[in-house]
Amino acid sequence: MPQRSFAVFDIDGTLIRWQLYHALADKLVKLGAIEAKPYEKVLAARLNWKSRRSTNSFTDYESAMIKLVSKSIPGMHYDIFAKACSDVFSRYQDQVYTFTRDLISSLRQQNYLIFALSGSPEELVSMVANYYSFDDYAGSIYSVQNGYLNGQVKLLLRSAKPRQLANLIKKHGATLKGSIAVGDTATDIDMLEMSERAIAFNPSQELFDYASKAGWEVVVERKNMVYLLNYQHGEYKLASTDNRQTLIP
């Protein structure tokens, strides 16, 4: 049988309109699995980011949140963790960007293999992948011992994404020909480089700067409009706009 092309997507901020890991942290606080008082500092850092206090405000906020969650994970009952994942998925499963949602649907009809790579817990990533009929996925793995999280975590960081993608490509016998990758932050750069067609979707500054050097496509979705930017003669130019999704190949 001929090899199938693949398309790989980041999940948080690329398909889902919010960060699932961040929503999971909020839910764990509500369930009492993370102490509310220390989390106030995380929320303050989030407000600094939303207020755009500095260029590093998002990094500072995310670092504070990851540090507190990592500290709270050891000894957490897995049932609480699983419930939080399920609740977050139920809330955000349909809060998606139309460009990526419709691109996934279109590529599936073209017999593409659809993969998801995300730094969110594998429990959450699997729910999203199943809901949107992905062929396979990889996420961060939280080890469980005797019904409790033991603090051992295999985070799917930027450096791990190429290896995981290579594993999926080999597992499914996919071909790089016609391959597509879609991501929104610098953590997706190595994954994007592995495809023939890289799409920087609503990119962070670091990803945009890298994409401009690589000549990648940039797609921005705001309200009910999608803007496609093509790199031509050293600069990005508006190629097309669409509110009916004809940008989807």
N, C-alpha and C positions, 0 to 999 in steps of 0.2 A: 504494500500500500504506500502511496506517496506520503511524504512527511507533511505535517500540517504546520502552518505558521502560527506564531503565538503573539498574544498581546498581554502585557503585564501592567498592573495598576497598583499604585499606592492606594490606601483606603482613606486614612484620616486626612481631611482637607482636600482630597482629590475626588473621591466618590462621595463620601459622607461630608456634609457641610461643617461639621465640628470635629474636634479631636476626640476619638472614642476613649483614649487613655485618660484624658482630662475629665471627661464625663464619668468615667469609672471611679476616679478619685473622689469626685463630688458625691457619688452614690455611696461609696464606702464610708464616707463621713456621716451621711444620713442614717446608715445602718449601724453606726457606732463602732465600726471596725477600725476607723482612723479617728483619733482624738480631734475634736472641733477646735480647741484652743490653738494648738500649733498650726492648724490648717488656716487660721486667720491670716498668718503671714503669707501663705500661698495666695490667698484671695487678694491680699493687698498688692502682691507682685503682679497678679493678673490684671488688676485695675491699672497699675502703672503701664502695663503693655497696652491695654485698650485705650489708655490716654496718650499712648505714643510718647512716653516721657523721654525715651532714649532709643537709639538704634539697637541696643542690646536688651531692651526690656522684655522681649519675648523669650530670649535665651535665659535671662535671669529668672523669669517666672517658671519656665519649664524645668529648669535645674532645681529650683526650690521644691517644686511639686514631686519630681522624680525622687529626690533625696528623702522627702518625708514618706512617700509611699513605700520606698525600698526599706526604710526603717520600720514601717508598720506591718509589712508583709509576714515576717517570721512569726509563726504561732497563730496566724489567722485561720479560722476554720474554713475549709474549702467550700462548704455549702454556702457560706456568706459571700465568698468571692464569686461563686458560680451564679448566685442570685443577682448580685450586682451586675455581672456581665449580661445576664438575661434581661434585666430591667433596662439597662442602657441600650441594648439592641432593640428592644421593643419601642423605645422612645425615638431612636434615631434612624431606624431602618429605612424609612421613606424620606428622610431629610437629606436629599442628595442633589448633586449638580446635574442638570439635564444633559449637558454635553457629555460627561463621562457615562452617565446611565445609558444614554442612547447610543453612544459609541460601543459600549459593551454589547448591547442588543444587536446592533448592526454587524459587528464582527462575529458574533455567534452565528448569525445567519449565513455568514461567509465561511463557516467551518473553521474559524480560528480556535485555537486553544486559548482559554482565558485564565490567567493566573493573578493571584493577589499576593502582595508582599507588604507586610505592615509590622511596625514595632509594637502594636497593641497586643494584648494577650491572645494566644491562639484560640481560646474559647470564644472570644468576640469575633475574631477574624473568620473563624469557621462559620459562624452564624450569618455573617454578611455574605461570605462566599457561597453558601448554600442558597441563601435567599435570592441572589442574583445569578445563580447557575454558573459559577466559576467552575473550571475543571479541576483546579487545585490551588493550594494556598500555603503560606508559611507565616507564622507570627512568633511573638516571644513566648517562651515556654516557662511556666512557673511550676516547679517541682512540688509534689504532694507526698507527705509521709504520714501514715496513720490518720488520714482525714484532715491534716493541717498543712498549710503551706510552710515549707521549711526554710524559706529564704533564698534557696538556690534558684537563680533565674538565668535563662539563656536569652538575653535580649537580642532582638533582630535589629542590630545597629547598621549604620551605613556600610561598614566594612564587611558585614555578613550577608548583605543582600545579593551581591554577585554570586557568592557560593550557593546560596539557596536557589537563586534563579537558574544557575547551571544545573543543579540537581533536578529541578522541575523539567528543564529542557531535556535532560538525559532520560529521566523517568518516562516522559511521554513521547520521546522520539521526535521532538519538534525541530523545525529548521529555523535558522536565523533569517532566511529569505522572507521578506515581507513583514518582519517582526516590528512590533510597536510597543513603546513603553511610555507611560504617563505618570508624572509625579509633580509635586508642588514645592518641595524644599531641597536644600543641599544634600540631605540624607538620601535622596533618590538619584543623585548624579551618577554614581557607579552603575546603578541599575539601568539608567537611561542610556548610558554609553554602550550597553550590550545589545541594543536594538538597532535596526536599520532606520527606523523613524522614531525620533525622540520628541515628545511633546511636553513642554514646560507649561503646566496648567496653573493659572493664578499663582505664578512663581514668587517665592521669596526673593529678596534682593540678591542674595548670594547665588541662587539658582539662575535668576535672570542674567546676572553678569556672566555666569559660566555659559549659559545658553547662547548669549550674544557672541561669545568667542567661538563656540562650536557651530553656530549657524542653525540652531534648532528652531522648530516652530514654537511660538508662544500663543496660547489660547487663554483668553480672559472671559469669565462669565460674571456679569453683573445684572442683577434684577432678572428681566426676561430676555436679555440680549447676550449673544456670544460674539466675541471679537477675535478674529484670527489675524495674527501678525506674522509676516514672513520676513526673513532676513535677506536683504538685498543691498549689495554694494556698501557693506559696512554699517548698515542701520536697519532697524525694523520699520516696516511700512504696513499700514492697515490693508490687508488683502481682501477681507470681506467682513460683513456683519450679518447676523442672522438671528431671528427670533423664531424660526421654524425648523431649526436643526438641519438645514441642508449642508452644513459644514461636515456632517458625518459622511465618511466615504462609503 
